[in-house]
Amino acid sequence: MQNDPRLPFYFYHRLGNVKVAEHWHQGIEINCLVKGRDLRFAVNGHTFHFNSGDVWVVNRNLIHSSSGEKGDWEYFGLIIDDDFLVSEFPPSKNWNLNLLGQKSIADPEAYACLVGEVKKIDELMLRPFTEVGRLKILSHFFNVIVLLDQFFNEEEKGESPLETGLVNEVITFIQDNFARDLSAESISRHFHISQMTLNK
């Protein structure tokens, strides 16, 4: 994982190894499989299969992992800094992005544009970093934000602002107290909710 404080995202580029353990983060993650077949990507218990050329997005706070048979793999991704995204583009706070590879798309032209922009970011990130290069990266990055908002954003369904607020409060609490001995029981007690509500 690489990060430059002058860029609003974390970046990674992997060769060979596609096994990534379950994890989650607040930032939206964008992935691209450059080379390889049948990469298994699990999101909140649902497994999706991606092949060379697929781009997919993981929304905020979703547990996800990846795996694949040993082979010649290449894939990369970026995790957008959530504070930056929301401060620069407040409507993104309510994003519910739906992009799970080529098979999921409704607009092939928008998808092709997005793939092109994401691949340009990867290409530029692998070069020596310069100030001009940083500006080029940012230009492609902001195009990605526009494309995601215009073509791959669905309205939130069935979640009230109160529920969204509670999710964010719980996540912040866990981040602030990760060094303590936390359990589902102690967290639900702290927020005066049942463990069933916490799990949901």
N, C-alpha and C positions, 0 to 999 in steps of 0.2 A: 504494500500500500504506500503510495507516494502522496505527499501533500506539499504544496508550495503556498505560503500564506497570501500570495498575490493572486491565487485562483480560488474560486468559490466551490471547489469540489475535491474529493479524494479520488485518486486514480490508481488502477491496477491493471497490469497486463501479465497474463499467465501463459506459460508454455508447458505442455506435458501433463500437468496435474490439474484435474478438475474436481477433486474432492475437497469440498469446503463444508465444515461442520455447521450445524444449525446456529444461527445468530440473528440479531435484529438491530436496527438503528433507526433514528428519527428521520434521517435524510432519505430522499427518494433515490433508488438505485437504477441505473440504466446499464444493461449488459449487451454485449454483441459476441456471438460465436463466429470467429473468423474461419476456423478450420476444425472439423470434427463432425461426428455423427452421433445422434441419440444421446445428447447431454441431458441427464435427468435433473430437473430443477424443481425442488419441492417448496411450495409456498403455503403456509398455514395448513399443512397436511395434505394438500393436493399436489400431485406430481405432473409436471409438464415435460414434454420432450422437444428439444431444440436441435436443429441441424445447422450446418454451415450457412451463414448469411442471415440467420435470425437475430433480431433485436427484441429485447423484452424489458419490461419495467417492473420493479417491485415498489409498491406504495409504502408509505411511512409505517413503521412499527410492526411490520409483518415478519414473522419468523420464517426464515428461508435457508436452504442449503442446496448444494449441487454435488453430483457424482456422475461418473461415467466409466466405462470399461477402459483399461489401459490402451493408449493409442497416441496418435499424433494430434494433439489438441493445441488450439490457440484461441484464447478469448480474453476480452478486456471489459472493463466497466468503470463507471464513475458513480460516486455517491455525492449527491448535491448537498452542500451545507444548508441545512434547513433555515437557520436564522437569516442567512443571506437571501435565500429564495423568497421567504415571506416578507422581508423588509423591502426587497426590490420589486416584488410582484405579489401584493397582498392576496389577490384572488386564488393564488396557488395553495393557500392554507386549506381550502376546501376541495382540492383536487382528489379525484378518484380515477386514476389513470388505468386504462384498459389497453394494454399492448403486450401480447404474448406470442410474438413471432409472426411470421408471414401468414400462417393459417388463421390468425385472429383479426386480420385487418379488414376494414370496410372501404378504405381509400388507398389503393395501391400507389398512387402518385405521391400522396403525403408520406406514406411509409418509405418509399424510395428516397425521398428528400431527407427524411429523418436518418435513415441508414447512412446516406452520404455525409451528413453533418457529423454524426457520431464517429464515423471512420476518419474524418478529417481531424477531429480532436485527438484520436488515438495516434494518427500519423504525426501530428505536431508535438504531442507529448513525448514521443520517442526520440525526438531531435534534441540537440543541445538547447537549453532554455535561454531565450533572449527576450528583451522587452517587446520587440516587434512580434516575435513568436507568441508572447503572452496575449497581445492584442488580437492576433489572428485566432488563437484558441478561444478567447472571449467572444469574438464575433460568431463563431460556430456554436458556442455554448448558448448564447442568447437566441440563436435561430432554433436550437433544440427546444428551449423553453416555449417559444412561440408555437412551434409545431405540436408539442405535447398538449398545450392548452387548447389549440384550435381543432385538433383532429382526434385526440386520444383521451380526452377528459370526459368522464360521465358524472352526472350529478350524484352526490351521496344519496344512498337509499337506506331508509330505516334507521338512521342514526341522528339523534337530536344533538343540538349544540352542547347540551348538558353532558351527554354521554361522551362526546368528543373531548370536552373539557376534563372530564374525569379520567379518561385514558391518558391525556397529557399530564395531568397531575400525578397519576400513578407512575408514569415513566420517569418524570422528574424526580419523584421521591426515591425510586430505585437507583437512579443515577447518582443522586446526592448521598445515598446511604449504602452503596454497594459493598463497602468494607465491613459493614455490620452483618450479623447473622440474621438475614432476612428469610422469611418463609411466607407462603401464601396466607397462612393464618395470621401472622403478625401484620402483613400489609392490609388484609381485609379488615382487621381490628382497627388499624390506624385510620382507615377511611370510613369506618362504620358501614361496611357493606358485607354481604355474604361472599363466601369463597366462590359460589356459583357465578355471582355477578362479576367478581374479579376475573375469573377464568374466561367469561364471555367477553 
